[in-house]
Amino acid sequence: MTNQAPQRRARGRPRLPPDDSRNTTVQALDRGLTLLGKLTRKSNMALTELALSAGMPPSTAHRMLTTLQKHGFAEFNQATQEWAIGLEAFRVGNAYLNRTNLVEAARISMRNLTEETGETTNLAIADNGDVVFVSQVETHEPIRAFFHPGTRGHMHASGIGKALLANLPRYEVEKILQVKGCPEFTPKTLVSPAALFADLEQTRARGWSFDDEERYLGMRCVAAAIYNSFGEAIAGISVSGPTVRFPDNSIAEIGPTVRRAADEITRVMGGNV
């Protein structure tokens, strides 16, 4: 029998384990989230304590923690040599809490608004320059607007989008337009910044926005912003439907009705108008 020398592995490449942990990116994420979870359960922890509780070597735990620190999810106290949860973790958790509370807080007002107007009521937030629909109460009318939760749209061609833009400083709106532009969806879409800013000025003055077939021909929408405890617009509520059921002479009545519903949700959430 011939003796064969064992094959040598390339240096610098560890032997891969025979399981599902081949994807090291997911494994690293899993370890990082494990450490983050440990930090949420105790205010301050030393590296060795964290590593032991997470079941990983201190050197590995340190690399994970410094990465979390880089993104603001963990903080390190030089004086005590202890790790703690970072501000960014609070922001992420608070965003989830706000969204969850928002949908729950808005539900009754949305149902009431649909009963009062006879039209579909929508709830949406802003995300990375888009308007994102998170909840809806549908009308029983055969022709109606429908948006699945998670549906995204351009803010300049949306009632809620314009209600939220009207609450932003001009330079922030300009930054959004630089990225998203003002694409034309119908002949009535506001495709120039000048026209949009004029519309936003009207929205601020009356307290509600008006989408006049700017996204879909034959569909109109009236919306108003919802505010948090700092007076910041965090979401919007709207009623939408066919133009034939939104004649010009009824818009002036629908606007204040939607504004009252938005103010009611703001108060339920402990916000300030």
Secondary structure, 3 states (H helix, E strand, C coil): CCCCCCCCCCCCCCCCCCCCCCCHHHHHHHHHHHHHHHHHHCCCEEHHHHHHHHCCCHHHHHHHHHHHHHCCCEEEECCCCEEEECHHHHHHHHHHHHHHHHHHHHHHHHHHHHHHHCCEEEEEEEECCEEEEEEEECCCCCCCCCCCCCCEEEHHHCHHHHHHHCCCCHHHHHHHHHHHCCCCCCCCCCCCHHHHHHHHHHHHHHCCEEEECCCCCCEEEEEEEEECCCCCEEEEEEEEEEHHHCCHHHHHHHHHHHHHHHHHHHHHCCCCC
